[in-house]
Amino acid sequence: MSDIAIKVEELGKLYRLGEIGTGTLSHDLNRWWARMRGKEDPFAKIGETNDRTTKGSSEYVWSLKDVNFEVKQGEVLGIIGRNGAGKSTLLKILSKVTAPTTGQIKIKGRIASLLEVGTGFHPELTGRENIFLNGAILGMTKSEIRAKFDEIVDFSGVERYIDTPVKRYSSGMYVRLAFAIAAFLEPEILIVDEVLAVGDAEFQKKCLGRMKDVSVNDGRTVLFVSHHLPSVRSLCETGLLLEKGGIKLFDSVGAVLEKYQNSDHSKHDGSRSVLPVQCPIYFTKWSLRRTGVTSLDNHSAYSKDLVTFELSVLCEHNLDKVEFGFILRDHDSNIIVGINSRDNDRDFISFAEGIHTVLFEMVLPIKPGKYEVDLAIAASGNIVDHWVSDTKLSLLNPYDTVLDDKWSGLVNVDFNFDAYA
Amino acid sequence: MQTVDVIKAPSSVVANEDEEWTEIIAPRTRLLDLGLRDVWRYRDLIMLFVRRDFISTYKQTILGPIWFFIQPLLTTLTFIIVFGRVAKLSTDGQPQVVFYLAGVTVWSYFAQTLTATSTVFIANAAIFGKVYFPRLTMPVSIVISNIVRFFIQFGLFLAVWLYYVVTDDSLRPNWLIALTPALLLLMGLMSLGLGMIFSSLTTKYRDLSMLLTFGVQLLMYATPVIYPLSSITDPTYRLLILANPMASVVETFRYAYLGSGSFHWAYLGYSVLFTVVILFIGTIIFNKVEKSFTDTV
């Protein structure tokens, strides 16, 4: 026996766009007639790839096409992609909610999906009754649920309200209970979609921990779909990047996340593509000031080098009490650097009408990677311009390393190293 | 959006290579594969659905389960006034209360089961679209919870019936009472089959749900509920009434408990045959639709 838990072969799903109404019946009859004569589906071949931004000529669209991949037992696979890339369709087919149009999926083991927590909760029933009902919907038997009942209640933290109808629950309690039931399912394969977008921070942490527990300690296979990239990074080993209904990249989670983050930015010269209107003062461009000769472009530097950010500012009319905000964000949207032009005991500045250059000089002792540049101008205490540049700052590693990115931490500290015999 | 079946067969598979897989998700399954084993595995869920139906129906009502009795009693009362007193329709010489109550008890089981099963896909679209469990558990649980409801109402009927058996000698109950479970099963399967067909087709064409709601009401008049079959003397109309597979069921029930009306194995046989055919068609359609209805609903 091989250790493959899920094998997806030539998977495809064709959707018909537009309204269902008149015309449907005639299409159905056409298709039925073709099938009777053993011909190809007259509508299938005109299907187009799934790209929501361009207007297609066909009514039919392949939401997924020619998708092939394998998941090993005990592997945690993260599935990412833009809205409409086919993630949900893939999950729906995997969890048998809808059937594929072509191809097949071979599965080893029981599969359970959490496409949305709390499905099948009945508002009139109490928490206790809903645990049994929801557990059964997710495929547990009554005795399995009874055995886990106390753990579920404990994990959810709604013990006091367990005999109250769930319609009286706050939405947070509702979600807690729902996730708790799902967390104690025991299928060999678990499919999770976006459930972590709910609940408070503490509970989210608990959920992530539980999912890690499920995969690491119990050796179960998990497919995880989320837009929350930090959780994907921390949970998954491998990643699957979907784009327009096909597989863009199927690799380690680090490689996939990097590809995903770099795929969307078309402008790289640091200039602002859409300038604000009726704004007294605004940014037009950012770049790094170059003094010597370098092979780097104007938006890249080595970690721990002294760098000077050059911000071009256009001032429409004379302004007093101006200040600047400067923020760098990492790939998970955490703010790594956040400074204000007044931080070093500097006072507000006055600006005359015209083009100005603003400089921020700093050493960035942070790990190599891509950073989002987020700038703001305030005048007399009000923010008048806020610009998140499409161009990211690239911090490079001055030397090659065998260590994976994910071990490098946040801060690139100065340190000494010694070794003795 | 709506899904489309493509006539591209799944790539042919070698049998012995597939044995290690628990499950293969493919575009299409065999026509008659109802997945009854799967349904059996989810039997706890069926019972929980039944329980849910009962608890949720009468939560926040004052009278609670008493409504089970009020419904047939008020219907019977209305029938007595409208059809018995005003229209003076025949009841084959039987006490009106027993006559109408017998018809109402049997008919409401069929009508309620059919109406509820026929909306299975639309009413549960949200949950069906999110999680998989054998879709058949839903209509089956509806049939069962209506059986429970039937037994409660049947108990009411038995009480009234016993009163008249003791006080009135026009009732002539006979051995056909033994057929009661069979009649119940027949009605359950018939409404299940019809319900599966209607619920499957309404996912795409909503017109049918319009038809069904008042169709069931009208069908009652084509069933000997408020009149005995014997009062239909015109052979053409009689044939039309008998073409309704529920006619013989109601007639047999009344014949068994009251002794009036008619009973023929042939009529009942027709109903059985009808049920088998409907279940067969219903299974095929339900099977086809359950795999992709989330895209069309």
Interface residues (C-beta under 8 A of the other chain):
Chain A: M1 S2 K7 E9 E10 K13 L14 Y15 R16 L17 I20 T24 L25 R31 A34 R35 G38 K39 E40 D41 F43 A44 Y60 K92 I93 L94 S95 K96 V97 T98 A99 P100 T101 T102 G103 Q104 I105 K106 I107 K108 G109 R110 I111 S113 L115 E116 T119 G120 H122 E124 L125 E129 F132 L133 A136 I137 L138 G139 T141 K142 P165
Chain B: M1 Q2 T3 V4 D5 V6 I7 K8 P10 S11 V13 D18 E20 W21 T22 E23 I24 I25 A26 P27 R28 Y42 D44 L45 L48 F49 R51 R52 I55 S56 K59 Q60 A126 I127 F128 G129 K130 V131 Y132 F133 K204 Y205 K291 S292 T294 D295 T296
